[in-house]
Amino acid sequence: MKKILGIMVLGLLLNTSAFSANKNVGTGEVTLSSSTVQHFIKYIKGGYGSKPGTFWITIDGDGPYYWTCGEGSCQSSGRERSACETYYGKECSLFAHRRTVKWQNGINSGHYKKSSIKRKWSDAEIRARLTEMGFLGGNTSSTTTTTPKTSKKVEKKKETKKLVKKYELKGERSIALSWEGYEELIAGTVNFDETDYKGTLNLPLPNNDGTCDGTYSLQKGGKGTWQIACSNNMGAAGTLKWVKDGGVTGTGRDHNDKKVKFTVSKNS
């Protein structure tokens, strides 16, 4: 059974001048999974003041792992590829740098103009471009065929749809976060919509250092990822563990490699 994994944006910064693309660029035929395409669209369109850095995938096209830059200068951590491979336990290669698809498959050459994707495009336009490049099944050309009329009556079989009850949980909980370098515990709120297993974060920093906004993404197995970007040009990212209707704990590091930990209160 194909394992579908998705990861929200991790707020690490990437330096174009320090980025060695050639040795990391993927080559050969690959078909992107539905989950990978969905996360690629989110990566292209950005959000929370972030802009695309690099987008990595497992070489079978099933696992997405991407990095974004905040405003200002970008610096590469040098751990992008190894982080992807550690998370999935598979070989990973670079699929896109910023908004240009670099993966070479015989159709796509990775050329800036021919392989670029614009942020303002709709989801359908992005999928169409990926299809043109050979990363999705089918093609974007339309061929009209005329089917001869026949008097034979074709009886369609009725399909029985299986209804699956989805897990839903919405609301607001308190969060307590410790950040290496701050003596005080940082308190804030988490607004969440666990219908889609994702949500947003909002935290005020002590000493009038500004505020932090971010996102988190949960997976059905009890794990997930989170990231925050702050108004003082700082940010952090990491992993978390959660239990349905229960609390959440997370760990990670900021852009200066300082430890960050947090706890979200249980559902009352």
VOLUM-287525 format. One record per atom (N, C-alpha, C): residue number from 0; residue in three letters; atom name; x, y, z. Coordinates in pm, whole numbers. Each point is the difference from the previous one (the first is absolute). Layout:
BEGIN
num_residuo_atomo_east_north_up
NUM_ALA_CA_X_Y_Z
...
# end
This chain:
BEGIN
num_residuo_atomo_east_north_up
0_MET_N_85_-119_0
0_MET_CA_-85_119_0
0_MET_C_88_124_0
1_LYS_N_-25_87_-94
1_LYS_CA_84_120_-11
1_LYS_C_-19_89_121
2_LYS_N_109_40_54
2_LYS_CA_-5_84_120
2_LYS_C_5_145_-42
3_ILE_N_-102_75_37
3_ILE_CA_-8_139_-40
3_ILE_C_40_87_117
4_LEU_N_104_78_-21
4_LEU_CA_48_88_105
4_LEU_C_3_142_-52
5_GLY_N_-27_93_87
5_GLY_CA_8_139_-40
5_GLY_C_64_82_109
6_ILE_N_75_101_-41
6_ILE_CA_69_83_98
6_ILE_C_-26_146_-30
7_MET_N_-33_73_102
7_MET_CA_-14_142_-20
7_MET_C_136_65_-5
8_VAL_N_-1_128_-26
8_VAL_CA_123_73_-21
8_VAL_C_83_5_126
9_LEU_N_131_-24_-15
9_LEU_CA_94_20_109
9_LEU_C_71_132_-26
10_GLY_N_6_87_102
10_GLY_CA_52_133_-22
10_GLY_C_149_11_3
11_LEU_N_71_-73_-84
11_LEU_CA_145_13_-12
11_LEU_C_31_89_-119
12_LEU_N_114_69_5
12_LEU_CA_35_96_-103
12_LEU_C_103_-57_-94
13_LEU_N_-8_41_-128
13_LEU_CA_83_-61_-103
13_LEU_C_74_109_-78
14_ASN_N_129_-11_-19
14_ASN_CA_81_97_-71
14_ASN_C_25_-49_-141
15_THR_N_-43_78_-102
15_THR_CA_15_-43_-138
15_THR_C_147_-13_-37
16_SER_N_85_92_46
16_SER_CA_141_-6_-36
16_SER_C_70_-119_60
17_ALA_N_-52_-52_112
17_ALA_CA_65_-114_64
17_ALA_C_-64_-132_-37
18_PHE_N_-103_7_-87
18_PHE_CA_-77_-121_-32
18_PHE_C_65_-75_-116
19_SER_N_39_-123_21
19_SER_CA_61_-82_-104
19_SER_C_-107_-88_-61
20_ALA_N_-61_48_-111
20_ALA_CA_-117_-68_-54
20_ALA_C_35_-125_-79
21_ASN_N_106_7_-82
21_ASN_CA_24_-105_-97
21_ASN_C_10_-139_60
22_LYS_N_74_-15_108
22_LYS_CA_22_-133_56
22_LYS_C_-123_-54_71
23_ASN_N_-98_87_28
23_ASN_CA_-120_-43_72
23_ASN_C_-122_-15_-89
24_VAL_N_5_51_-123
24_VAL_CA_-117_-1_-88
24_VAL_C_-36_-142_-40
25_GLY_N_-130_-33_9
25_GLY_CA_-48_-132_-38
25_GLY_C_-4_-18_-151
26_THR_N_18_-122_-44
26_THR_CA_-5_-32_-142
26_THR_C_-80_-128_-22
27_GLY_N_-55_-16_-121
27_GLY_CA_-74_-120_-33
27_GLY_C_-149_18_13
28_GLU_N_-75_-103_-39
28_GLU_CA_-145_5_4
28_GLU_C_-51_-10_144
29_VAL_N_-93_87_37
29_VAL_CA_-62_-4_132
29_VAL_C_-141_57_-11
30_THR_N_-94_-63_68
30_THR_CA_-138_49_4
30_THR_C_-33_44_143
31_LEU_N_-41_124_14
31_LEU_CA_-29_55_132
31_LEU_C_-131_-55_55
32_SER_N_-1_-37_128
32_SER_CA_-121_-45_64
32_SER_C_-94_118_23
33_SER_N_-125_-29_30
33_SER_CA_-99_106_25
33_SER_C_42_89_115
34_SER_N_53_-62_107
34_SER_CA_45_77_116
34_SER_C_117_91_-37
35_THR_N_92_-52_-78
35_THR_CA_117_79_-40
35_THR_C_-44_121_-82
36_VAL_N_-96_-18_-90
36_VAL_CA_-48_110_-83
36_VAL_C_-67_107_87
37_GLN_N_-80_-43_97
37_GLN_CA_-69_96_88
37_GLN_C_100_85_77
38_HIS_N_105_-63_51
38_HIS_CA_101_75_76
38_HIS_C_86_86_-92
39_PHE_N_20_-43_-123
39_PHE_CA_76_81_-95
39_PHE_C_-76_128_-31
40_ILE_N_-131_-8_-13
40_ILE_CA_-82_119_-26
40_ILE_C_9_97_118
41_LYS_N_-5_-52_124
41_LYS_CA_14_86_118
41_LYS_C_139_64_2
42_TYR_N_101_-76_-36
42_TYR_CA_138_51_-4
42_TYR_C_11_114_-102
43_ILE_N_-56_-16_-118
43_ILE_CA_8_101_-105
43_ILE_C_-69_129_44
44_LYS_N_-117_-13_63
44_LYS_CA_-78_118_34
44_LYS_C_47_68_128
45_GLY_N_76_-72_85
45_GLY_CA_55_59_121
45_GLY_C_-107_41_99
46_GLY_N_40_80_97
46_GLY_CA_-94_45_104
46_GLY_C_75_36_126
47_TYR_N_-66_77_88
47_TYR_CA_59_44_127
47_TYR_C_134_70_-21
48_GLY_N_9_80_-107
48_GLY_CA_121_77_-25
48_GLY_C_116_-83_-51
49_SER_N_-25_-120_-46
49_SER_CA_108_-85_-48
49_SER_C_2_-7_-152
50_LYS_N_115_-38_-54
50_LYS_CA_13_-17_-144
50_LYS_C_72_-132_-25
51_PRO_N_-26_-63_-115
51_PRO_CA_56_-133_-28
51_PRO_C_153_-1_5
52_GLY_N_55_-106_58
52_GLY_CA_145_-21_2
52_GLY_C_36_-119_-86
53_THR_N_-20_-122_54
53_THR_CA_22_-122_-78
53_THR_C_-110_-101_32
54_PHE_N_-33_-80_-100
54_PHE_CA_-102_-104_16
54_PHE_C_65_-134_-35
55_TRP_N_0_-92_97
55_TRP_CA_63_-131_-16
55_TRP_C_-107_-108_-1
56_ILE_N_28_-109_-69
56_ILE_CA_-92_-113_0
56_ILE_C_79_-130_10
57_THR_N_-65_-104_52
57_THR_CA_60_-133_-9
57_THR_C_0_-40_-147
58_ILE_N_96_-82_-41
58_ILE_CA_17_-27_-142
58_ILE_C_-115_-80_-60
59_ASP_N_-92_-51_84
59_ASP_CA_-119_-65_-53
59_ASP_C_-116_98_-15
60_GLY_N_21_126_38
60_GLY_CA_-102_104_-17
60_GLY_C_-105_5_109
61_ASP_N_10_-88_101
61_ASP_CA_-105_-9_103
61_ASP_C_20_98_115
62_GLY_N_124_37_32
62_GLY_CA_25_78_120
62_GLY_C_48_142_-29
63_PRO_N_-76_105_40
63_PRO_CA_42_139_-16
63_PRO_C_70_53_126
64_TYR_N_100_84_-18
64_TYR_CA_69_60_114
64_TYR_C_54_134_-50
65_TYR_N_-49_113_55
65_TYR_CA_42_127_-58
65_TYR_C_39_104_104
66_TRP_N_72_100_-49
66_TRP_CA_59_103_84
66_TRP_C_-35_137_-58
67_THR_N_-23_97_87
67_THR_CA_-33_134_-46
67_THR_C_91_102_67
68_CYS_N_3_120_-57
68_CYS_CA_79_110_54
68_CYS_C_-94_106_55
69_GLY_N_39_63_108
69_GLY_CA_-72_116_48
69_GLY_C_51_123_-73
70_GLU_N_-48_115_40
70_GLU_CA_47_123_-62
70_GLU_C_145_26_39
71_GLY_N_76_61_-89
71_GLY_CA_140_29_29
71_GLY_C_92_-102_-64
72_SER_N_125_-2_48
72_SER_CA_100_-89_-59
72_SER_C_-29_-145_35
73_CYS_N_45_-92_-89
73_CYS_CA_-23_-142_19
73_CYS_C_134_-72_16
74_GLN_N_3_-95_88
74_GLN_CA_122_-76_22
74_GLN_C_-32_-148_0
75_SER_N_81_-77_-73
75_SER_CA_-22_-144_-9
75_SER_C_53_-70_124
76_SER_N_-76_-97_50
76_SER_CA_45_-80_114
76_SER_C_88_-115_-45
77_GLY_N_-8_-37_-130
77_GLY_CA_79_-113_-51
77_GLY_C_-55_-135_40
78_ARG_N_-120_-1_64
78_ARG_CA_-55_-126_49
78_ARG_C_-130_-37_-70
79_GLU_N_-34_73_-108
79_GLU_CA_-132_-18_-61
79_GLU_C_-21_-143_-50
80_ARG_N_96_-52_-77
80_ARG_CA_-17_-133_-58
80_ARG_C_0_-108_108
81_SER_N_95_9_94
81_SER_CA_9_-102_105
81_SER_C_-123_3_91
82_ALA_N_-58_119_21
82_ALA_CA_-121_10_83
82_ALA_C_-116_-74_-66
83_CYS_N_-13_16_-131
83_CYS_CA_-106_-70_-74
83_CYS_C_19_-151_8
84_GLU_N_125_-45_-20
84_GLU_CA_26_-144_0
84_GLU_C_-14_-60_139
85_THR_N_34_78_103
85_THR_CA_-18_-48_137
85_THR_C_-148_-15_34
86_TYR_N_-81_95_-46
86_TYR_CA_-143_-3_31
86_TYR_C_-69_-119_-66
87_TYR_N_31_-25_-127
87_TYR_CA_-70_-105_-74
87_TYR_C_72_-135_-1
88_GLY_N_130_1_31
88_GLY_CA_76_-125_-10
88_GLY_C_19_-43_-144
89_LYS_N_-5_96_-92
89_LYS_CA_17_-25_-143
89_LYS_C_95_103_-59
90_GLU_N_49_-30_-119
90_GLU_CA_84_96_-71
90_GLU_C_-85_116_-49
91_CYS_N_51_123_16
91_CYS_CA_-70_120_-44
91_CYS_C_85_76_-101
92_SER_N_-63_74_-87
92_SER_CA_68_87_-96
92_SER_C_-77_131_-12
93_LEU_N_71_101_-51
93_LEU_CA_-60_132_-17
93_LEU_C_-99_-1_-116
94_PHE_N_-121_50_25
94_PHE_CA_-101_10_-105
94_PHE_C_-9_142_-54
95_ALA_N_3_99_92
95_ALA_CA_-12_140_-45
95_ALA_C_86_91_86
96_HIS_N_55_102_-64
96_HIS_CA_73_107_69
96_HIS_C_-80_128_-20
97_ARG_N_-44_59_112
97_ARG_CA_-93_111_-6
97_ARG_C_-123_-40_-79
98_ARG_N_-34_69_-109
98_ARG_CA_-119_-38_-78
98_ARG_C_37_-59_-136
99_THR_N_118_-58_-9
99_THR_CA_43_-65_-123
99_THR_C_18_-149_24
100_VAL_N_-67_-84_-79
100_VAL_CA_11_-146_13
100_VAL_C_133_-42_-62
101_LYS_N_90_-57_80
101_LYS_CA_134_-36_-45
101_LYS_C_12_-147_-41
102_TRP_N_-92_-83_46
102_TRP_CA_8_-143_-30
102_TRP_C_1_-21_-152
103_GLN_N_94_-82_-50
103_GLN_CA_14_-25_-143
103_GLN_C_-48_-141_-32
104_ASN_N_-97_-8_-91
104_ASN_CA_-61_-129_-31
104_ASN_C_-11_-30_-149
105_GLY_N_72_75_-83
105_GLY_CA_-10_-19_-143
105_GLY_C_-94_99_-65
106_ILE_N_-98_51_77
106_ILE_CA_-89_106_-49
106_ILE_C_41_133_59
107_ASN_N_18_0_130
107_ASN_CA_36_123_69
107_ASN_C_152_13_9
108_SER_N_50_118_-37
108_SER_CA_145_24_1
108_SER_C_46_79_121
109_GLY_N_-97_56_77
109_GLY_CA_37_80_115
109_GLY_C_35_143_-35
110_HIS_N_-23_39_-126
110_HIS_CA_29_137_-44
110_HIS_C_-92_98_70
111_TYR_N_53_115_39
111_TYR_CA_-74_95_82
111_TYR_C_-133_39_-63
112_LYS_N_-2_40_-128
112_LYS_CA_-123_47_-63
112_LYS_C_-96_-113_-30
113_LYS_N_49_-111_-54
113_LYS_CA_-86_-109_-42
113_LYS_C_-52_-82_119
114_SER_N_72_3_113
114_SER_CA_-35_-86_114
114_SER_C_-53_77_120
115_SER_N_-21_128_-16
115_SER_CA_-45_81_114
115_SER_C_-151_-9_17
116_ILE_N_-44_19_124
116_ILE_CA_-143_-1_35
116_ILE_C_-29_126_80
117_LYS_N_-107_69_-35
117_LYS_CA_-30_128_63
117_LYS_C_-91_-17_121
118_ARG_N_23_82_101
118_ARG_CA_-77_-6_124
118_ARG_C_-148_28_-23
119_LYS_N_-32_91_-93
119_LYS_CA_-139_43_-21
119_LYS_C_-82_-103_-76
120_TRP_N_63_-105_-51
120_TRP_CA_-75_-101_-74
120_TRP_C_-99_-73_90
121_SER_N_-107_-48_-59
121_SER_CA_-97_-81_74
121_SER_C_55_-141_19
122_ASP_N_-65_-76_89
122_ASP_CA_43_-139_22
122_ASP_C_-4_-79_-130
123_ALA_N_-106_25_-79
123_ALA_CA_-15_-74_-127
123_ALA_C_111_34_-97
124_GLU_N_43_128_-3
124_GLU_CA_107_40_-91
124_GLU_C_133_-62_42
125_ILE_N_23_-10_131
125_ILE_CA_124_-61_48
125_ILE_C_1_-149_-35
126_ARG_N_-114_-68_19
126_ARG_CA_-8_-142_-35
126_ARG_C_21_-20_-150
127_ALA_N_-55_92_-80
127_ALA_CA_16_-11_-145
127_ALA_C_147_13_-40
128_ARG_N_72_93_65
128_ARG_CA_142_18_-32
128_ARG_C_79_-125_40
129_LEU_N_-31_-58_116
129_LEU_CA_68_-122_42
129_LEU_C_-28_-115_-96
130_THR_N_-121_-2_-55
130_THR_CA_-34_-103_-98
130_THR_C_80_20_-128
131_GLU_N_12_126_-45
131_GLU_CA_79_30_-119
131_GLU_C_145_-43_17
132_MET_N_51_14_123
132_MET_CA_139_-36_26
132_MET_C_20_-151_17
133_GLY_N_-110_-76_6
133_GLY_CA_11_-145_9
133_GLY_C_4_-55_140
134_PHE_N_-51_80_99
134_PHE_CA_4_-46_138
134_PHE_C_-136_-49_51
135_LEU_N_-102_11_-85
135_LEU_CA_-133_-52_33
135_LEU_C_-49_-85_-117
136_GLY_N_-95_-87_25
136_GLY_CA_-53_-84_-106
136_GLY_C_-81_81_-98
137_GLY_N_-10_-46_-125
137_GLY_CA_-79_68_-102
137_GLY_C_75_116_-59
138_ASN_N_-70_89_-71
138_ASN_CA_61_119_-59
138_ASN_C_-103_111_-3
139_THR_N_44_121_-37
139_THR_CA_-89_116_1
139_THR_C_-66_24_-134
140_SER_N_35_-75_-103
140_SER_CA_-63_20_-130
140_SER_C_-139_-61_1
141_SER_N_-91_62_-73
141_SER_CA_-138_-50_-4
141_SER_C_-31_-51_-140
142_THR_N_-47_-122_-10
142_THR_CA_-35_-58_-127
142_THR_C_-148_-36_2
143_THR_N_-75_50_-100
143_THR_CA_-143_-25_-5
143_THR_C_-26_-120_-88
144_THR_N_-67_-99_51
144_THR_CA_-34_-118_-78
144_THR_C_-152_-13_-7
145_THR_N_-48_-46_-115
145_THR_CA_-143_-16_-19
145_THR_C_-36_-146_12
146_THR_N_-91_-30_90
146_THR_CA_-42_-137_22
146_THR_C_-128_-28_-78
147_PRO_N_0_-98_-89
147_PRO_CA_-121_-29_-79
147_PRO_C_-117_-32_92
148_LYS_N_-118_50_-38
148_LYS_CA_-120_-28_78
148_LYS_C_-46_-143_-23
149_THR_N_-51_-62_99
149_THR_CA_-47_-137_-11
149_THR_C_-130_-14_75
150_SER_N_-83_-90_-47
150_SER_CA_-129_-19_64
150_SER_C_8_-94_119
151_LYS_N_120_-55_21
151_LYS_CA_17_-93_111
151_LYS_C_-1_75_133
152_LYS_N_-84_-43_88
152_LYS_CA_-12_64_130
152_LYS_C_104_-56_96
153_VAL_N_77_89_55
153_VAL_CA_105_-40_93
153_VAL_C_-50_26_142
154_GLU_N_-2_-102_79
154_GLU_CA_-48_12_138
154_GLU_C_118_25_93
155_LYS_N_-4_108_68
155_LYS_CA_107_36_91
155_LYS_C_-22_-66_136
156_LYS_N_107_-53_51
156_LYS_CA_-9_-62_132
156_LYS_C_3_109_108
157_LYS_N_-85_-19_97
157_LYS_CA_-3_94_111
157_LYS_C_118_-24_92
158_GLU_N_68_108_33
158_GLU_CA_115_-10_90
158_GLU_C_-45_30_142
159_THR_N_42_-84_89
159_THR_CA_-30_19_141
159_THR_C_115_74_67
160_LYS_N_-29_119_44
160_LYS_CA_104_80_64
160_LYS_C_8_-32_148
161_LYS_N_121_-22_42
161_LYS_CA_24_-30_140
161_LYS_C_25_130_75
162_LEU_N_-83_25_99
162_LEU_CA_13_122_78
162_LEU_C_98_-22_114
163_VAL_N_99_87_6
163_VAL_CA_100_-9_106
163_VAL_C_-15_121_91
164_LYS_N_-24_-26_125
164_LYS_CA_-15_108_96
164_LYS_C_136_62_28
165_LYS_N_9_130_-26
165_LYS_CA_127_69_18
165_LYS_C_14_53_143
166_TYR_N_124_4_43
166_TYR_CA_31_57_131
166_TYR_C_5_152_-11
167_GLU_N_-73_71_84
167_GLU_CA_-3_144_-4
167_GLU_C_17_57_140
168_LEU_N_79_105_10
168_LEU_CA_21_67_128
168_LEU_C_49_141_-28
169_LYS_N_-74_98_48
169_LYS_CA_37_140_-22
169_LYS_C_0_74_133
170_GLY_N_76_110_5
170_GLY_CA_-3_81_120
170_GLY_C_130_74_24
171_GLU_N_22_32_126
171_GLU_CA_117_76_41
171_GLU_C_54_-57_130
172_ARG_N_131_-17_6
172_ARG_CA_63_-48_123
172_ARG_C_119_88_34
173_SER_N_41_-7_126
173_SER_CA_117_77_43
173_SER_C_127_-79_-30
174_ILE_N_109_73_-22
174_ILE_CA_129_-60_-30
174_ILE_C_107_68_85
175_ALA_N_91_-79_55
175_ALA_CA_114_51_76
175_ALA_C_127_-44_-70
176_LEU_N_89_97_-30
176_LEU_CA_118_-29_-81
176_LEU_C_125_52_69
177_SER_N_103_-84_6
177_SER_CA_129_43_53
177_SER_C_98_11_-116
178_TRP_N_71_112_-5
178_TRP_CA_93_29_-110
178_TRP_C_135_35_61
179_GLU_N_100_-77_-34
179_GLU_CA_134_22_53
179_GLU_C_44_144_-29
180_GLY_N_41_73_103
180_GLY_CA_35_141_-14
180_GLY_C_-102_91_68
181_TYR_N_-123_-53_22
181_TYR_CA_-103_72_74
181_TYR_C_-16_-63_137
182_GLU_N_9_80_103
182_GLU_CA_-18_-52_135
182_GLU_C_-146_-27_30
183_GLU_N_-89_79_-60
183_GLU_CA_-142_-13_28
183_GLU_C_-64_-106_-91
184_LEU_N_-104_-64_53
184_LEU_CA_-79_-94_-78
184_LEU_C_-93_80_-91
185_ILE_N_-5_-35_-126
185_ILE_CA_-82_73_-98
185_ILE_C_-138_-66_-5
186_ALA_N_-104_79_23
186_ALA_CA_-136_-54_0
186_ALA_C_-79_59_-116
187_GLY_N_-91_-80_-56
187_GLY_CA_-81_47_-111
187_GLY_C_-117_-92_-23
188_THR_N_-55_5_-120
188_THR_CA_-116_-82_-34
188_THR_C_24_-75_-131
189_VAL_N_-70_-110_-16
189_VAL_CA_2_-79_-122
189_VAL_C_-143_-8_-53
190_ASN_N_-23_50_-120
190_ASN_CA_-129_-17_-66
190_ASN_C_11_-120_-93
191_PHE_N_-87_-98_16
191_PHE_CA_17_-122_-76
191_PHE_C_-129_-47_-65
192_ASP_N_17_-70_-110
192_ASP_CA_-110_-63_-71
192_ASP_C_49_-138_-40
193_GLU_N_-24_-98_85
193_GLU_CA_56_-132_-20
193_GLU_C_-86_-88_-93
194_THR_N_-93_65_-71
194_THR_CA_-67_-72_-108
194_THR_C_103_-33_-107
195_ASP_N_88_94_-25
195_ASP_CA_106_-17_-98
195_ASP_C_136_-27_67
196_TYR_N_-2_-21_130
196_TYR_CA_122_-27_75
196_TYR_C_105_110_-20
197_LYS_N_-47_124_7
197_LYS_CA_95_110_-11
197_LYS_C_-56_120_74
198_GLY_N_86_100_28
198_GLY_CA_-46_117_72
198_GLY_C_102_111_-4
199_THR_N_-27_107_75
199_THR_CA_87_117_3
199_THR_C_44_31_142
200_LEU_N_113_70_11
200_LEU_CA_56_37_130
200_LEU_C_16_151_6
201_ASN_N_-16_58_119
201_ASN_CA_24_143_19
201_ASN_C_56_20_140
202_LEU_N_121_57_10
202_LEU_CA_67_15_128
202_LEU_C_63_138_12
203_PRO_N_-21_69_113
203_PRO_CA_73_125_26
203_PRO_C_134_-33_67
204_LEU_N_108_64_-42
204_LEU_CA_131_-24_61
204_LEU_C_21_93_120
205_PRO_N_75_-48_100
205_PRO_CA_28_86_117
205_PRO_C_87_120_-40
206_ASN_N_11_96_90
206_ASN_CA_87_117_-15
206_ASN_C_-37_85_-121
207_ASN_N_-126_-8_-42
207_ASN_CA_-46_77_-117
207_ASN_C_82_-30_-125
208_ASP_N_41_-127_-14
208_ASP_CA_80_-41_-116
208_ASP_C_-85_-26_-124
209_GLY_N_-130_13_12
209_GLY_CA_-86_-22_-116
209_GLY_C_-93_-119_19
210_THR_N_-52_-48_-108
210_THR_CA_-92_-114_2
210_THR_C_45_-106_-100
211_CYS_N_-49_-122_20
211_CYS_CA_31_-111_-89
211_CYS_C_-130_-61_-53
212_ASP_N_-4_-23_-129
212_ASP_CA_-111_-69_-63
212_ASP_C_53_-125_-68
213_GLY_N_-82_-105_-6
213_GLY_CA_47_-123_-63
213_GLY_C_-111_-98_-26
214_THR_N_40_-119_-38
214_THR_CA_-95_-106_-33
214_THR_C_49_-132_57
215_TYR_N_-94_-95_12
215_TYR_CA_39_-136_34
215_TYR_C_-78_-97_-85
216_SER_N_55_-118_-19
216_SER_CA_-65_-103_-81
216_SER_C_8_-132_76
217_LEU_N_-114_-66_15
217_LEU_CA_-7_-126_74
217_LEU_C_-19_-116_-96
218_GLN_N_53_-114_39
218_GLN_CA_-19_-123_-77
218_GLN_C_-78_-98_86
219_LYS_N_-72_-91_-65
219_LYS_CA_-91_-88_72
219_LYS_C_72_-96_93
220_GLY_N_129_-18_-18
220_GLY_CA_76_-89_86
220_GLY_C_42_60_132
221_GLY_N_-33_127_25
221_GLY_CA_34_62_127
221_GLY_C_123_87_-5
222_LYS_N_53_25_-121
222_LYS_CA_116_87_-14
222_LYS_C_-35_117_-90
223_GLY_N_91_96_-8
223_GLY_CA_-23_114_-86
223_GLY_C_117_94_1
224_THR_N_-16_115_-64
224_THR_CA_105_101_-7
224_THR_C_-60_138_28
225_TRP_N_86_96_35
225_TRP_CA_-44_136_27
225_TRP_C_107_98_-43
226_GLN_N_-40_125_-20
226_GLN_CA_95_106_-32
226_GLN_C_-59_134_40
227_ILE_N_86_94_39
227_ILE_CA_-43_136_32
227_ILE_C_98_99_-62
228_ALA_N_-51_115_-40
228_ALA_CA_81_111_-49
228_ALA_C_-37_123_82
229_CYS_N_100_71_51
229_CYS_CA_-24_110_93
229_CYS_C_32_135_-64
230_SER_N_-61_105_55
230_SER_CA_17_134_-55
230_SER_C_140_55_21
231_ASN_N_80_-63_88
231_ASN_CA_139_43_21
231_ASN_C_98_-77_-87
232_ASN_N_-51_-57_-110
232_ASN_CA_81_-77_-97
232_ASN_C_53_-131_57
233_MET_N_-53_-45_110
233_MET_CA_35_-130_54
233_MET_C_-109_-100_-37
234_GLY_N_30_-128_18
234_GLY_CA_-97_-104_-28
234_GLY_C_51_-132_53
235_ALA_N_-87_-100_1
235_ALA_CA_38_-132_49
235_ALA_C_-90_-104_-65
236_ALA_N_44_-126_7
236_ALA_CA_-78_-110_-58
236_ALA_C_39_-129_70
237_GLY_N_-88_-100_-9
237_GLY_CA_30_-128_63
237_GLY_C_-112_-100_-17
238_THR_N_-1_-99_87
238_THR_CA_-99_-107_-6
238_THR_C_-87_2_125
239_LEU_N_-114_-71_-7
239_LEU_CA_-90_-4_115
239_LEU_C_-66_-137_10
240_LYS_N_-55_-27_119
240_LYS_CA_-77_-120_25
240_LYS_C_-135_40_56
241_TRP_N_-105_-70_-36
241_TRP_CA_-133_37_46
241_TRP_C_-86_-123_20
242_VAL_N_-107_21_77
242_VAL_CA_-99_-104_24
242_VAL_C_-137_63_-22
243_LYS_N_-89_-71_-70
243_LYS_CA_-133_55_-24
243_LYS_C_-66_38_131
244_ASP_N_-57_121_3
244_ASP_CA_-66_57_118
244_ASP_C_98_16_117
245_GLY_N_130_-10_-26
245_GLY_CA_99_11_105
245_GLY_C_97_113_-25
246_GLY_N_108_2_77
246_GLY_CA_99_105_-12
246_GLY_C_97_-25_-113
247_VAL_N_84_101_-23
247_VAL_CA_101_-6_-105
247_VAL_C_132_50_57
248_THR_N_108_-70_-31
248_THR_CA_133_46_37
248_THR_C_85_10_-125
249_GLY_N_87_99_-4
249_GLY_CA_84_19_-117
249_GLY_C_140_44_36
250_THR_N_95_-33_-85
250_THR_CA_139_41_17
250_THR_C_53_46_-134
251_GLY_N_105_82_5
251_GLY_CA_63_47_-123
251_GLY_C_115_94_30
252_ARG_N_43_71_-102
252_ARG_CA_111_96_13
252_ARG_C_-29_123_-84
253_ASP_N_58_114_44
253_ASP_CA_-20_122_-77
253_ASP_C_111_16_-103
254_HIS_N_2_114_-68
254_HIS_CA_96_22_-107
254_HIS_C_144_8_49
255_ASN_N_17_23_130
255_ASN_CA_133_2_60
255_ASN_C_31_-130_74
256_ASP_N_-77_-103_-28
256_ASP_CA_20_-134_56
256_ASP_C_-25_-6_150
257_LYS_N_-82_91_52
257_LYS_CA_-36_-3_141
257_LYS_C_-126_-84_18
258_LYS_N_-8_-68_117
258_LYS_CA_-111_-93_25
258_LYS_C_-130_75_27
259_VAL_N_-109_-58_-54
259_VAL_CA_-134_52_21
259_VAL_C_-90_-119_38
260_LYS_N_-76_16_109
260_LYS_CA_-94_-104_44
260_LYS_C_-135_65_31
261_PHE_N_-110_-76_-20
261_PHE_CA_-130_55_36
261_PHE_C_-96_-112_41
262_THR_N_-103_40_72
262_THR_CA_-106_-91_42
262_THR_C_-135_69_-23
263_VAL_N_-92_-71_-63
263_VAL_CA_-135_52_-21
263_VAL_C_-93_-73_97
264_SER_N_-88_77_64
264_SER_CA_-86_-58_103
264_SER_C_-96_-102_-59
265_LYS_N_-46_-93_86
265_LYS_CA_-94_-103_-42
265_LYS_C_-138_61_-26
266_ASN_N_-81_-73_-75
266_ASN_CA_-135_45_-28
266_ASN_C_-83_-9_127
267_SER_N_-63_111_36
267_SER_CA_-77_1_125
267_SER_C_-141_-51_-23
# end
